[in-house]
Amino acid sequence: MGLFTRISDTATEVKGHAALSKDIRKAVRSGDQEAASTFRTGTLAAALTTKGCNARGDEVVAYVEKVVAADGDGRRTGWLRR
């Protein structure tokens, strides 16, 4: 893998996780208690480290499980689709 490809891939990862982080903050500001209590991993950790990426993935799963338990369905999680 060339240097340009690595830089491009990293930029894509950071951009994607930054957009997800923005959506998470928006959900929290709108009063989504499940989002507020679940998401903790920062953008750079999620984009640049395996541990952070895995943690963000685990947080998404936990969030969906909490929403389904609270609402009876997962419709509220639609903002996670990109």
C-alpha positions in Angstrom: 0.0 0.0 0.0 1.4 3.3 -1.0 1.8 6.4 1.2 -0.8 8.3 -0.7 -3.3 5.5 -0.3 -2.6 5.3 3.5 -3.1 9.1 3.8 -6.3 9.0 1.8 -7.7 6.1 3.7 -6.9 7.8 7.0 -8.5 11.0 5.9 -11.6 9.1 4.9 -11.7 7.3 8.3 -11.3 10.6 10.2 -14.0 12.3 8.0 -16.5 9.5 8.6 -15.9 9.3 12.3 -16.1 13.1 12.6 -19.5 13.0 10.9 -20.7 10.3 13.2 -19.4 12.2 16.2 -21.3 15.3 15.0 -24.5 13.2 14.7 -24.0 11.7 18.2 -23.7 15.3 19.7 -26.8 16.3 17.8 -28.7 13.3 19.2 -27.5 14.1 22.8 -28.5 17.7 22.4 -32.0 16.7 21.2 -32.4 14.8 24.5 -31.6 11.2 23.4 -30.7 9.7 26.8 -29.5 6.4 25.4 -27.0 8.3 23.2 -25.9 10.4 26.1 -25.3 7.4 28.3 -23.5 5.2 25.6 -21.1 7.1 23.4 -17.7 7.9 24.9 -15.1 7.2 22.2 -13.7 10.3 20.6 -13.3 10.8 16.8 -9.6 10.4 16.6 -9.5 7.3 18.8 -12.2 5.8 16.7 -10.6 6.7 13.4 -6.9 6.0 14.2 -6.7 3.1 16.7 -8.0 -0.4 16.6 -9.0 -0.2 20.2 -11.0 3.0 19.5 -12.6 1.6 16.4 -13.7 -1.5 18.3 -15.0 0.6 21.2 -17.0 2.8 18.8 -18.5 -0.3 17.2 -19.4 -1.7 20.7 -21.0 1.6 21.6 -23.2 1.5 18.4 -24.4 -2.0 19.3 -25.1 -1.0 22.9 -26.9 2.1 21.8 -29.2 0.1 19.5 -29.9 -2.4 22.2 -30.8 0.4 24.7 -33.1 2.0 22.2 -34.9 -1.2 21.3 -35.3 -2.0 25.0 -36.7 1.5 25.7 -38.8 1.9 22.5 -39.7 -1.6 21.5 -38.1 -1.1 18.1 -35.0 0.4 16.5 -36.6 3.2 14.4 -34.9 5.9 16.4 -31.5 4.5 15.4 -32.0 5.5 11.8 -29.5 8.4 12.1 -26.7 5.8 12.4 -27.2 4.8 8.7 -24.7 6.5 6.4 
